[in-house]
Amino acid sequence: MREELVRLKNDIDTLIANLESNDFFTPGDDLIIGSSTSEVLGHHIGKNSSIEVAEILFEAFLEAAEKHDVNLMFQGCEHINRAVTMEYETAQSKGCRPVNVIPHSQAGGSLSEYAYKHLRHPVVVEYVEADKGVDIGQTLIGMHLRHVAVPLRTEQKQVGNANVTVAFTRPKLIGGPRARY
């Protein structure tokens, strides 16, 4: 397992370096992270949660968020309706109302559980409209992205054994043939 965790740390560091080289992080933006630690380890989603994997992912994204002044959000699994764990201050600034649930590995997932235990003042909210997202293991973060989501292709296509999908959002284009953008 130790060797797997070292490889995972290298994968996530490479992914974050890819994101930095693409100017992905913008100060003040909301970044939602969804991850199946089971998929990262090569198992079916929800079948082999790992707090050790969650710790590696959380710490790497927390470091990047602090470096780039980004608001981190962590999507839970379907058993808590993909609710989002974040800092209380972020929820307040976005007008999000907390819901009453505490994520854990069997309902929320290991990453949400770890985030809830390690954020300064965690809350869980039902819905957000994040500016950007990273989905590790096909956790379906799209429901929490602002319209219009645009995929970002990165060199790092996997973290561990899980596929990675990255997206940013842009304002909607409105108008007709006379409109200028």
Residue pairs with C-beta under 8 A, 6 or more apart in sequence:
1 52
4 41
4 160
5 52
5 53
5 56
7 160
8 40
8 53
8 56
8 159
8 160
9 56
9 60
11 156
11 158
11 159
11 160
12 56
12 57
12 60
12 61
12 159
13 60
14 155
14 156
15 134
15 154
15 156
15 159
15 164
16 60
16 61
16 64
18 154
18 155
18 156
19 25
19 64
19 134
19 152
19 154
19 166
20 64
20 68
22 152
22 154
24 132
24 152
24 166
24 168
25 31
25 64
25 65
25 67
25 68
25 70
26 68
26 70
26 131
26 132
27 68
27 69
27 70
28 69
28 70
28 71
29 70
29 71
29 130
29 131
29 132
30 70
30 71
30 73
30 90
30 94
30 128
30 129
30 130
30 131
30 132
31 61
31 65
31 70
31 71
31 72
31 73
31 130
31 131
31 132
31 133
31 134
32 73
32 74
32 75
32 84
32 128
32 130
32 132
32 133
32 134
32 141
32 144
32 145
33 57
33 61
33 72
33 73
33 74
33 75
33 111
33 133
33 134
33 136
33 141
34 74
34 75
34 82
34 111
34 133
34 134
34 135
34 136
34 137
34 139
34 140
34 141
35 53
35 54
35 57
35 109
35 111
35 135
35 136
35 137
35 139
35 159
35 162
36 45
36 46
36 77
36 109
36 136
36 137
36 138
36 139
36 162
37 48
37 49
37 50
37 51
37 53
37 54
37 57
37 109
37 110
37 111
37 137
38 44
38 45
38 46
38 47
38 48
38 49
38 50
38 137
39 45
39 136
39 137
39 138
39 160
39 161
39 162
39 163
40 50
40 53
40 57
40 136
40 137
40 159
40 160
40 161
40 162
41 48
41 50
41 53
41 160
41 161
42 160
42 161
45 77
45 137
45 138
45 139
46 77
46 109
49 105
49 106
49 109
49 110
50 110
51 105
51 110
51 113
51 114
53 110
53 160
54 109
54 110
54 111
54 113
54 114
54 115
55 114
57 111
57 136
57 159
58 74
58 111
58 114
58 115
58 118
61 72
61 134
62 72
62 118
64 70
65 71
65 72
71 86
71 87
71 90
72 86
72 87
72 90
72 115
73 84
73 85
73 86
73 90
73 128
73 130
73 144
74 84
74 85
74 86
74 111
74 112
74 115
75 82
75 83
75 84
75 112
75 139
75 141
75 144
76 82
76 83
76 84
76 85
76 103
76 107
76 108
76 109
76 112
76 124
77 107
77 108
77 109
77 112
77 139
79 106
79 107
79 108
80 101
80 103
80 107
80 108
80 112
80 124
81 126
82 139
82 140
82 143
82 144
83 99
83 101
83 103
83 108
83 124
83 125
83 126
84 124
84 125
84 126
84 127
84 128
84 144
85 103
85 108
85 112
85 115
85 116
85 119
85 122
85 123
85 124
86 96
86 119
86 122
86 123
86 124
86 125
86 128
87 119
87 120
87 121
87 122
87 123
88 98
88 121
88 122
88 123
89 121
90 96
91 97
91 98
91 123
91 125
94 128
96 123
96 125
96 126
96 127
96 128
97 125
97 126
98 123
98 124
98 125
99 124
99 125
99 126
101 107
101 108
101 124
102 108
102 116
102 124
103 109
103 112
103 113
103 115
103 116
103 124
104 113
105 113
108 116
109 139
112 124
115 122
116 122
116 124
127 143
127 144
128 144
129 144
129 145
129 146
130 141
130 144
130 145
130 146
130 169
131 145
131 146
131 168
131 169
132 145
132 166
132 167
132 168
132 169
133 141
133 142
133 144
133 145
133 149
133 166
133 167
134 141
134 164
134 165
134 166
135 141
135 142
135 164
135 165
135 166
135 167
136 159
136 162
136 163
136 164
137 162
137 163
138 162
138 163
138 165
141 165
141 167
142 149
142 167
145 167
145 169
146 169
147 169
147 172
148 169
148 170
148 171
148 172
148 173
149 167
149 168
149 169
150 167
150 168
150 169
150 170
151 165
151 166
151 167
152 166
152 167
152 168
153 166
154 164
154 166
156 164
157 163
157 164
158 164
173 179
173 181
